[in-house]
Amino acid sequence: MSASHIGRPTEGPDARGRLPLAAVVLTLAGFVMAAGSFAPWGSCPLYPCGAEFGSLVIVVQSGAEFGPGIATALLGAVIAILGVEATRPYRRPPMGVAVIASVGALGAIVLHLLIAYASADQYISGQYFGLYATAAAVVVALPASARLRILRLQQQAAGLARRRNLKRRGS
């Protein structure tokens, strides 16, 4: 990092007023993740899904109805809020939390897929836009949040180096 970057905000708008792309992408990914959690994630031939007896109707259920969608919706909201905060000048949201939230959402999706695979006779495959959209948002949010975290660490390192240089000049 060059000396011209020291003191500039890395999360908020830069000197020319442009927003960091990673913050905008993180915000959009969080919104898509939260919305996709309430869209179709799967269907089963019995209602309720997983029951041995029930009505013989093909039921399409959202991620929130299956369960893991609730976790991805909450984590998506957290990611969207952190993304919005990262676009504001001189704000320092905890981007480590965004990375952890992205990994947690990925874990919830994997858990859902493992449960669906383990009970393959009870679930019907199909086009589940919500599951695909949520998974895509998680795949996009993870590197975006990691990029913002790296920018934060670089900013902290530059500030530390600047303070050391000032201390050396003063003594």
C-alpha positions as CSV (number, residue, x, y, z in Angstrom):
1,M,0.0,0.0,0.0
2,S,1.5,3.4,-0.9
3,A,1.7,6.3,1.4
4,S,-1.1,8.1,-0.6
5,H,-3.6,5.6,0.7
6,I,-2.8,6.3,4.4
7,G,-5.7,8.0,6.2
8,R,-8.2,7.3,3.5
9,P,-11.3,5.2,4.3
10,T,-11.2,1.8,2.7
11,E,-14.7,0.8,3.5
12,G,-16.6,3.9,2.7
13,P,-16.5,6.1,-0.5
14,D,-13.0,6.8,-1.6
15,A,-11.6,10.3,-2.4
16,R,-13.5,10.4,-5.7
17,G,-16.8,9.3,-4.0
18,R,-16.9,5.8,-5.4
19,L,-18.2,3.0,-3.3
20,P,-16.0,-0.1,-2.9
21,L,-17.4,-2.8,-5.2
22,A,-17.0,-5.5,-2.5
23,A,-19.3,-3.6,-0.1
24,V,-22.0,-3.2,-2.8
25,V,-21.7,-6.8,-3.8
26,L,-21.9,-7.9,-0.1
27,T,-25.1,-5.8,0.4
28,L,-26.8,-7.3,-2.7
29,A,-25.8,-10.8,-1.7
30,G,-27.2,-10.4,1.7
31,F,-30.6,-9.2,0.3
32,V,-30.7,-12.1,-2.2
33,M,-29.7,-14.6,0.5
34,A,-32.5,-13.3,2.8
35,A,-35.1,-13.3,0.0
36,G,-34.1,-16.7,-1.4
37,S,-34.6,-18.2,2.0
38,F,-38.4,-17.7,1.6
39,A,-38.5,-19.1,-2.0
40,P,-38.9,-22.8,-2.9
41,W,-36.1,-25.1,-1.6
42,G,-37.7,-28.5,-2.1
43,S,-40.8,-30.6,-2.3
44,C,-42.0,-33.9,-1.0
45,P,-44.9,-36.3,-1.7
46,L,-46.3,-36.2,1.8
47,Y,-47.4,-33.4,4.0
48,P,-45.7,-32.8,6.4
49,C,-42.4,-33.5,4.7
50,G,-40.6,-36.5,6.3
51,A,-43.7,-38.0,7.8
52,E,-44.5,-41.7,7.2
53,F,-48.2,-41.0,6.8
54,G,-49.9,-37.8,5.6
55,S,-51.7,-36.4,2.7
56,L,-50.5,-37.6,-0.7
57,V,-50.0,-34.2,-2.2
58,I,-46.7,-32.8,-3.7
59,V,-45.9,-30.0,-1.4
60,V,-43.3,-27.3,-2.3
61,Q,-41.7,-25.8,0.7
62,S,-39.5,-22.8,1.2
63,G,-36.2,-22.8,3.0
64,A,-37.9,-21.2,6.1
65,E,-40.4,-24.1,6.1
66,F,-37.7,-26.7,6.0
67,G,-35.8,-25.0,8.8
68,P,-32.3,-24.1,7.5
69,G,-33.8,-21.2,5.6
70,I,-34.5,-19.4,8.8
71,A,-30.8,-19.4,9.6
72,T,-29.9,-18.2,6.1
73,A,-32.5,-15.5,6.2
74,L,-31.1,-14.1,9.5
75,L,-27.5,-14.4,8.4
76,G,-28.4,-12.8,5.0
77,A,-29.9,-9.8,6.9
78,V,-26.8,-9.5,9.0
79,I,-24.6,-9.6,5.9
80,A,-26.8,-7.0,4.1
81,I,-26.6,-4.7,7.2
82,L,-22.8,-5.0,7.4
83,G,-22.6,-4.4,3.6
84,V,-24.6,-1.2,3.9
85,E,-22.5,-0.1,6.9
86,A,-19.3,-0.7,4.9
87,T,-20.5,1.7,2.2
88,R,-20.7,4.6,4.6
89,P,-17.7,6.8,5.0
90,Y,-15.4,6.2,8.0
91,R,-17.6,3.3,9.3
92,R,-15.8,0.2,10.5
93,P,-18.3,-2.6,10.7
94,P,-16.8,-5.9,11.9
95,M,-16.1,-7.7,8.6
96,G,-15.0,-10.8,10.4
97,V,-18.6,-11.2,11.4
98,A,-19.6,-11.1,7.7
99,V,-17.1,-13.8,6.9
100,I,-18.4,-16.0,9.8
101,A,-22.1,-15.3,8.7
102,S,-21.2,-16.4,5.2
103,V,-19.6,-19.6,6.4
104,G,-22.6,-20.2,8.7
105,A,-25.1,-19.8,5.8
106,L,-23.0,-22.1,3.6
107,G,-23.2,-24.7,6.5
108,A,-27.0,-24.3,6.7
109,I,-27.3,-25.0,3.0
110,V,-25.0,-28.0,3.1
111,L,-27.0,-29.3,6.1
112,H,-30.2,-29.0,4.2
113,L,-28.7,-30.8,1.2
114,L,-27.4,-33.6,3.4
115,I,-30.8,-34.1,5.0
116,A,-32.5,-34.1,1.6
117,Y,-29.9,-36.6,0.2
118,A,-30.2,-38.9,3.3
119,S,-34.0,-39.1,2.9
120,A,-34.0,-39.1,-0.9
121,D,-37.1,-41.2,-1.0
122,Q,-39.1,-38.5,0.7
123,Y,-37.9,-35.5,-1.4
124,I,-38.6,-34.9,-5.1
125,S,-36.0,-33.2,-7.2
126,G,-37.0,-30.1,-9.1
127,Q,-36.2,-26.5,-10.0
128,Y,-35.8,-24.8,-6.6
129,F,-35.0,-21.2,-7.4
130,G,-34.7,-20.2,-3.7
131,L,-32.1,-22.8,-2.8
132,Y,-30.1,-21.9,-5.9
133,A,-30.3,-18.1,-5.4
134,T,-29.4,-18.5,-1.7
135,A,-26.4,-20.7,-2.5
136,A,-25.2,-18.3,-5.2
137,A,-25.5,-15.4,-2.8
138,V,-23.4,-17.2,-0.2
139,V,-20.8,-18.1,-2.8
140,V,-20.6,-14.4,-3.8
141,A,-20.8,-13.0,-0.2
142,L,-17.9,-15.1,1.1
143,P,-15.1,-13.6,-1.1
144,A,-16.7,-10.1,-0.9
145,S,-16.7,-10.2,2.9
146,A,-13.2,-11.6,2.9
147,R,-12.0,-8.8,0.6
148,L,-13.5,-6.2,2.9
149,R,-11.8,-7.9,5.9
150,I,-8.4,-7.8,4.1
151,L,-8.9,-4.1,3.2
152,R,-9.5,-3.4,6.9
153,L,-6.4,-5.3,7.9
154,Q,-4.4,-3.4,5.4
155,Q,-5.7,-0.1,6.6
156,Q,-4.8,-1.1,10.2
157,A,-1.3,-2.1,9.2
158,A,-0.8,1.2,7.3
159,G,-2.0,3.2,10.3
160,L,0.3,1.2,12.6
161,A,3.3,1.8,10.2
162,R,2.4,5.5,10.1
163,R,2.4,5.8,13.9
164,R,5.7,4.0,14.1
165,N,7.3,6.4,11.6
166,L,5.9,9.4,13.5
167,K,7.3,8.0,16.7
168,R,10.7,7.4,15.2
169,R,10.8,11.0,13.8
170,G,9.7,12.4,17.2
171,S,12.4,10.6,19.2
